Amino acid sequence: MDHYEVVERALLHIEDHLDQPLSLDDVANALNLSKYYFHRLFSAMMGCSLNTYILSRRLNASLILIHEGRTSLTDIAYRLSFGTPSSFTRAFSRQYGIAPSLLRTRHPGLAPIPVPAIVRRPIKNINGDVVADFTLTEFEAIRLSGIVFEVDLAGDYETTIRSHSRMLLQELDPSVQGPCYVVYSNCQPDSTRFNVLCGIPQELRIEKPFYFTVDVPRFFCAKFTYSGDLLEIGDVLKTDYARFLKISRQETDDSHIELVQRFNDIHDLGSAYHIFAPIKKLPIDSDGE
């Protein structure tokens, strides 16, 4: 059983026992694992502690019961192991920004979400802590041709990136093979707006607005490998990257490039891909050059 299966089984076990006491010992024992290993693995894969995840799923389950309207809030609190109705109300208000008693009238469209999918990526153990596997490497300078646009992470950036990626693919001959790059750059302090380039390392002759050829410079970086949807790793990467910086004691580089994604197949943006995050080159990383 690999680490994906471990966490997937844990998520299903939790979902089936939300109305019962659930501690780290309970879940680890159900999987026949050391609680210390399971705790590190779960935190690395899910980006939060087990207790935080269980609380969020209990609150998620409460949405169903509230909308059904057949169970009182007091009974929901006890049924989902919140201890007291006031504890349930406080936790619900923190999670959703509204008291549970007002849900049906103020936010009738607030719906429960399914058990989250696990983003697949290799992991490694560093001094007893589990982190997403990474390689310290150089991103080699490259010239990319493609479409440039702006996204706002505070808005519907997923739709923007998908639509512009399709625009580029529509201009490519099916015979064109090779990788595709998505480059995020020039995010200003306290801003959620990024410039994005979706392009390929081949010369394109497209006489339309927003199509450019850009030289991406060489930079030192941490390289991560993921598989799955183009955009569904955003929150996961943030937690992976934060853990990587903390545990490896690296620092982000002061670069106009925020992030680079490289997909192995230009025609399949659901394929495995690499993420390159600029970091400062420490003296130890320069040895041997």
Secondary structure, DSSP 8 states (H G I E B T S, - for coil): --HHHHHHHHHHHHHHTTTS---HHHHHHHTT--HHHHHHHHHHHHSS-HHHHHHHHHHHHHHHHHHH--S-HHHHHHHTT-SSHHHHHHHHHHHHSS-GGGHHHH-TT----------B--EEEETTEEEE--EEEEE--EEEEEEEEEEETTS-HHHHHHHHHHHHHHHS-TT--S-EEEEEE---TT--EEEEEEEESS-----STTEEEEEE--EEEEEEEEBS-SSTTHHHHHHHHHHHHHHHT--B---SEEEEEEES-TT-TTS-EEEEEEB---GGGGTT-
